[in-house]
Amino acid sequence: MTRLSVNINKVALLRNARGGDVPNVVQVARDCEAYGAEGITVHPRPDERHIRQSDLQPLAEATTTEFNIEGYPSDDFVKLVLQVRPAQVTLVPDAPGQLTSDHGWDTVKERQRLQGLASTFRKAGIRLSLFLDPDVDAVEAAAQTGTDRIEFYTGPYAAGFPQNKAAAAAPYIKAAERANALGLGINAGHDLDLDNLQYFCREVPQVLEVSIGHALIADALYYGLHNTIQMYRRQIALAER
C-alpha cells in the first residue's frame, strides 16, 4: 500500500506567526503518527519561515515511522542532513526565495552533480529521492545518478484533474512505468488532496509514498487532524482495492 507522509510545514508556519511554541511541531508529528501517518516530511527553507533548522534533530528523534527532509542541496543543507540523518532526503531544484516547489530537476543537465550527491547520501545510509516532472527522459537520466527514488511533482496533475483526469494522469503513468522498469522507487507530492488522491494512486503504478501537507492541514481545520489523516489513508486504501 502507498504510504502517507504528512508534511508539517504549515503547522510550523502557524507557530512562527505568533512566536513561542504553539503548536508544538514535535508533538504534532507524534500525533500524526499516532493517528495513522506513516511518515513525517519537512522542507526547511533558508528564511526559516516555517520549519527551522533547530526543529530537525528533535523531529528526527521523535519520529518512529519515516523522517523525510526536503530541500535544495546547498552546502549548508547537505551538511545539515548528514548531521540529522533522516531516513530519506528529497532534493528539489528550488531557488532560495521560492514560495513553493513548482518544477523538477533537469537530470540530464545536472546528472554529474546529482551523482555526487547520491554517493554522499548513500555512504551515510540515507535514502535519496529526486523531485521530477513526469518526463521519461528525466526519469532515465535520474536512474543514471544512482538515486534510490524519484518524487513526481504532481502540481500539473492536480491542475488538470477537474477537466480531464485521464489526460492529467497520462504522463505520470508513462513516466512511472519507465521508472519501475529501471528499478526506481516512486514517491509523489504537491497539491494532492481528498479529491484527486485516490485516482492518482489507482492509475499510476507502484507509488510507494505520497507526501501531503498544505491540503491535509487545511482539511484538518474542518475535520480534525485525526479524522483527516484517516480520510486520506482511506482514499489510498480505496485506490488499491
KEMI-831030 format. One record per residue (C-alpha): z, x negated, y; residue number from 1. Coordinates in Angstrom, 1 decimal, decimal comma, padded with zeros to 4 digits. Layout:
+--------+--------+--------+-----+
|     c3 |     c1 |     c2 | num |
+--------+--------+--------+-----+
|      Z |      X |      Y | NUM |
...
+--------+--------+--------+-----+
This chain:
+--------+--------+--------+-----+
|     c3 |     c1 |     c2 | num |
+--------+--------+--------+-----+
|  000,0 |  000,0 |  000,0 |   1 |
| -000,7 | -001,1 |  003,5 |   2 |
|  002,4 | -002,4 |  005,2 |   3 |
|  003,6 | -001,2 |  008,6 |   4 |
|  004,8 | -003,8 |  011,0 |   5 |
|  006,4 | -002,4 |  014,2 |   6 |
|  005,7 | -004,3 |  017,4 |   7 |
|  008,8 | -004,0 |  019,6 |   8 |
|  007,4 | -005,5 |  022,8 |   9 |
|  007,7 | -002,2 |  024,6 |  10 |
|  011,4 | -002,0 |  023,7 |  11 |
|  011,9 | -005,4 |  025,3 |  12 |
|  009,9 | -004,2 |  028,4 |  13 |
|  012,3 | -001,3 |  028,8 |  14 |
|  015,3 | -003,7 |  028,5 |  15 |
|  013,8 | -006,0 |  031,1 |  16 |
|  013,1 | -003,2 |  033,6 |  17 |
|  016,9 | -002,8 |  034,1 |  18 |
|  018,2 | -006,2 |  033,1 |  19 |
|  021,1 | -006,6 |  030,7 |  20 |
|  020,7 | -006,0 |  027,0 |  21 |
|  020,0 | -002,3 |  026,7 |  22 |
|  018,2 | -001,5 |  024,5 |  23 |
|  019,1 | -004,5 |  022,3 |  24 |
|  015,9 | -005,7 |  020,7 |  25 |
|  017,7 | -007,3 |  017,7 |  26 |
|  019,4 | -004,0 |  016,9 |  27 |
|  016,2 | -002,1 |  017,3 |  28 |
|  014,4 | -004,5 |  014,9 |  29 |
|  017,2 | -004,0 |  012,3 |  30 |
|  017,0 | -000,2 |  012,8 |  31 |
|  013,2 | -000,2 |  012,4 |  32 |
|  013,6 | -001,9 |  009,1 |  33 |
|  016,3 |  000,5 |  008,0 |  34 |
|  014,0 |  003,4 |  009,0 |  35 |
|  011,1 |  002,1 |  006,9 |  36 |
|  009,3 | -000,6 |  008,8 |  37 |
|  008,0 | -003,4 |  006,5 |  38 |
|  007,7 | -006,0 |  009,3 |  39 |
|  008,6 | -006,7 |  012,9 |  40 |
|  006,0 | -008,0 |  015,3 |  41 |
|  006,4 | -009,5 |  018,7 |  42 |
|  004,0 | -011,0 |  021,2 |  43 |
|  005,8 | -013,3 |  023,7 |  44 |
|  003,7 | -013,9 |  026,9 |  45 |
|  004,1 | -016,8 |  029,4 |  46 |
|  005,5 | -014,5 |  032,1 |  47 |
|  008,1 | -013,1 |  029,6 |  48 |
|  007,5 | -009,6 |  030,8 |  49 |
|  008,7 | -008,1 |  027,5 |  50 |
|  009,7 | -010,3 |  024,6 |  51 |
|  011,4 | -013,6 |  025,8 |  52 |
|  011,3 | -016,9 |  024,1 |  53 |
|  015,1 | -016,6 |  023,7 |  54 |
|  014,6 | -013,4 |  021,7 |  55 |
|  012,7 | -015,1 |  018,9 |  56 |
|  015,3 | -017,0 |  017,0 |  57 |
|  017,8 | -014,1 |  016,9 |  58 |
|  015,0 | -011,8 |  015,7 |  59 |
|  013,8 | -014,3 |  013,1 |  60 |
|  017,4 | -014,5 |  011,7 |  61 |
|  017,9 | -010,7 |  011,8 |  62 |
|  014,6 | -009,7 |  010,2 |  63 |
|  014,8 | -009,1 |  006,5 |  64 |
|  011,2 | -007,9 |  005,9 |  65 |
|  008,5 | -010,0 |  007,6 |  66 |
|  008,6 | -011,5 |  011,1 |  67 |
|  005,2 | -011,9 |  012,8 |  68 |
|  004,8 | -013,7 |  016,1 |  69 |
|  001,5 | -013,2 |  018,0 |  70 |
|  000,3 | -015,3 |  020,8 |  71 |
| -002,2 | -017,7 |  022,4 |  72 |
| -001,9 | -021,1 |  020,8 |  73 |
| -000,9 | -023,2 |  023,8 |  74 |
|  001,1 | -026,4 |  023,0 |  75 |
|  004,3 | -024,6 |  024,0 |  76 |
|  003,6 | -021,6 |  021,8 |  77 |
|  002,8 | -023,7 |  018,8 |  78 |
|  005,9 | -025,7 |  019,3 |  79 |
|  008,0 | -022,6 |  019,6 |  80 |
|  006,5 | -021,0 |  016,4 |  81 |
|  007,2 | -024,2 |  014,5 |  82 |
|  010,8 | -024,1 |  015,6 |  83 |
|  011,3 | -020,4 |  014,8 |  84 |
|  009,2 | -020,5 |  011,5 |  85 |
|  008,3 | -016,8 |  011,2 |  86 |
|  006,7 | -015,5 |  008,0 |  87 |
|  003,4 | -015,1 |  009,9 |  88 |
|  001,8 | -016,2 |  013,1 |  89 |
| -001,1 | -014,3 |  014,6 |  90 |
| -003,3 | -016,2 |  017,0 |  91 |
| -005,0 | -014,4 |  019,8 |  92 |
| -007,5 | -015,7 |  022,4 |  93 |
| -005,8 | -014,3 |  025,4 |  94 |
| -005,8 | -015,7 |  028,9 |  95 |
| -002,3 | -016,5 |  030,3 |  96 |
| -002,2 | -013,5 |  032,6 |  97 |
| -003,9 | -011,0 |  030,3 |  98 |
| -002,4 | -007,5 |  030,2 |  99 |
| -003,1 | -006,9 |  026,5 | 100 |
| -005,3 | -008,4 |  023,8 | 101 |
| -008,8 | -007,0 |  024,0 | 102 |
| -011,1 | -009,3 |  022,0 | 103 |
| -011,1 | -011,5 |  019,0 | 104 |
| -011,7 | -015,2 |  018,6 | 105 |
| -015,2 | -016,8 |  018,7 | 106 |
| -014,5 | -018,5 |  015,4 | 107 |
| -017,9 | -020,2 |  015,4 | 108 |
| -017,3 | -022,0 |  018,8 | 109 |
| -013,6 | -022,5 |  018,2 | 110 |
| -013,8 | -023,4 |  014,5 | 111 |
| -012,7 | -027,1 |  014,8 | 112 |
| -009,7 | -026,2 |  016,9 | 113 |
| -008,6 | -023,4 |  014,6 | 114 |
| -009,0 | -025,6 |  011,6 | 115 |
| -006,4 | -028,0 |  013,1 | 116 |
| -004,0 | -025,1 |  013,9 | 117 |
| -004,4 | -023,7 |  010,3 | 118 |
| -003,5 | -027,1 |  008,9 | 119 |
| -000,5 | -027,3 |  011,2 | 120 |
|  000,9 | -023,9 |  010,2 | 121 |
|  000,1 | -024,4 |  006,5 | 122 |
|  002,2 | -027,6 |  006,5 | 123 |
|  005,1 | -025,6 |  008,0 | 124 |
|  004,8 | -022,9 |  005,4 | 125 |
|  003,8 | -020,2 |  008,0 | 126 |
|  001,0 | -017,8 |  007,1 | 127 |
| -001,8 | -017,7 |  009,7 | 128 |
| -003,8 | -014,7 |  010,8 | 129 |
| -006,6 | -014,9 |  013,4 | 130 |
| -007,3 | -011,9 |  015,7 | 131 |
| -011,0 | -011,0 |  015,2 | 132 |
| -013,6 | -008,5 |  016,3 | 133 |
| -015,2 | -006,7 |  013,3 | 134 |
| -018,2 | -009,1 |  013,1 | 135 |
| -019,4 | -010,6 |  009,8 | 136 |
| -020,3 | -013,9 |  011,4 | 137 |
| -016,9 | -014,2 |  012,9 | 138 |
| -015,3 | -013,4 |  009,5 | 139 |
| -017,4 | -016,1 |  007,8 | 140 |
| -016,5 | -018,7 |  010,3 | 141 |
| -012,8 | -017,7 |  010,1 | 142 |
| -012,9 | -018,4 |  006,4 | 143 |
| -014,0 | -021,9 |  007,1 | 144 |
| -011,0 | -022,6 |  009,3 | 145 |
| -008,5 | -022,3 |  006,5 | 146 |
| -006,8 | -019,2 |  007,8 | 147 |
| -004,9 | -017,0 |  005,3 | 148 |
| -005,7 | -013,7 |  007,0 | 149 |
| -007,6 | -012,1 |  009,8 | 150 |
| -006,4 | -009,2 |  012,0 | 151 |
| -009,1 | -006,9 |  013,2 | 152 |
| -008,9 | -005,8 |  016,8 | 153 |
| -009,1 | -002,1 |  016,4 | 154 |
| -009,4 | -001,1 |  020,1 | 155 |
| -013,1 | -000,2 |  019,8 | 156 |
| -012,4 |  001,8 |  016,6 | 157 |
| -009,7 |  003,9 |  018,4 | 158 |
| -012,0 |  004,4 |  021,4 | 159 |
| -014,9 |  005,6 |  019,3 | 160 |
| -012,8 |  007,7 |  016,8 | 161 |
| -012,7 |  011,0 |  018,7 | 162 |
| -016,5 |  011,1 |  019,0 | 163 |
| -017,7 |  009,8 |  015,6 | 164 |
| -015,0 |  008,4 |  013,3 | 165 |
| -017,5 |  007,3 |  010,6 | 166 |
| -019,5 |  005,2 |  013,2 | 167 |
| -016,3 |  003,8 |  014,7 | 168 |
| -015,2 |  002,6 |  011,3 | 169 |
| -018,5 |  001,3 |  010,0 | 170 |
| -018,4 | -002,2 |  011,4 | 171 |
| -014,8 | -002,7 |  010,2 | 172 |
| -015,8 | -001,6 |  006,7 | 173 |
| -018,7 | -004,1 |  006,6 | 174 |
| -016,6 | -006,9 |  008,0 | 175 |
| -013,7 | -006,1 |  005,6 | 176 |
| -016,0 | -006,2 |  002,6 | 177 |
| -017,1 | -009,7 |  003,6 | 178 |
| -013,5 | -010,8 |  004,2 | 179 |
| -012,4 | -009,6 |  000,8 | 180 |
| -015,3 | -011,4 | -000,8 | 181 |
| -014,2 | -014,6 |  000,9 | 182 |
| -010,6 | -014,2 | -000,1 | 183 |
| -009,2 | -013,5 |  003,3 | 184 |
| -006,3 | -011,1 |  003,7 | 185 |
| -006,9 | -008,3 |  006,2 | 186 |
| -004,5 | -007,1 |  008,9 | 187 |
| -005,3 | -004,7 |  011,8 | 188 |
| -003,9 | -003,7 |  015,1 | 189 |
| -004,4 | -002,3 |  018,6 | 190 |
| -004,4 |  001,4 |  019,6 | 191 |
| -003,9 |  002,7 |  016,0 | 192 |
| -001,9 |  005,9 |  016,2 | 193 |
| -001,0 |  009,0 |  014,2 | 194 |
| -004,5 |  010,5 |  014,8 | 195 |
| -006,7 |  007,6 |  013,6 | 196 |
| -004,5 |  005,5 |  011,3 | 197 |
| -005,0 |  007,5 |  008,1 | 198 |
| -008,8 |  007,4 |  008,3 | 199 |
| -008,8 |  003,7 |  009,0 | 200 |
| -006,6 |  002,8 |  006,1 | 201 |
| -008,6 |  005,1 |  003,8 | 202 |
| -012,1 |  003,8 |  004,8 | 203 |
| -011,5 |  000,1 |  005,4 | 204 |
| -010,9 | -001,7 |  002,1 | 205 |
| -007,8 | -003,5 |  001,3 | 206 |
| -006,0 | -003,5 |  004,6 | 207 |
| -002,7 | -005,4 |  003,9 | 208 |
| -000,9 | -004,7 |  007,1 | 209 |
| -001,1 | -002,8 |  010,4 | 210 |
|  000,8 | -003,8 |  013,5 | 211 |
|  001,6 | -000,9 |  015,8 | 212 |
|  003,6 | -000,9 |  018,9 | 213 |
|  002,6 |  001,0 |  022,0 | 214 |
|  001,6 |  004,3 |  020,3 | 215 |
|  004,6 |  004,2 |  017,9 | 216 |
|  007,2 |  003,5 |  020,6 | 217 |
|  005,6 |  006,2 |  022,8 | 218 |
|  005,7 |  008,7 |  019,9 | 219 |
|  009,4 |  007,8 |  019,3 | 220 |
|  010,2 |  009,2 |  022,8 | 221 |
|  009,4 |  012,6 |  021,4 | 222 |
|  010,0 |  012,4 |  017,7 | 223 |
|  012,8 |  009,8 |  017,5 | 224 |
|  012,4 |  006,3 |  016,1 | 225 |
|  013,4 |  007,0 |  012,5 | 226 |
|  011,2 |  010,1 |  012,2 | 227 |
|  008,3 |  008,3 |  013,9 | 228 |
|  008,3 |  005,3 |  011,6 | 229 |
|  008,3 |  007,8 |  008,6 | 230 |
|  005,4 |  009,7 |  010,2 | 231 |
|  003,3 |  006,5 |  010,4 | 232 |
|  004,2 |  005,5 |  006,9 | 233 |
|  003,2 |  009,0 |  005,7 | 234 |
| -000,2 |  008,6 |  007,3 | 235 |
| -000,7 |  005,3 |  005,4 | 236 |
|  000,5 |  006,9 |  002,1 | 237 |
| -001,9 |  009,8 |  002,5 | 238 |
| -004,8 |  007,4 |  003,0 | 239 |
| -004,1 |  005,8 | -000,3 | 240 |
| -003,9 |  008,9 | -002,4 | 241 |
+--------+--------+--------+-----+
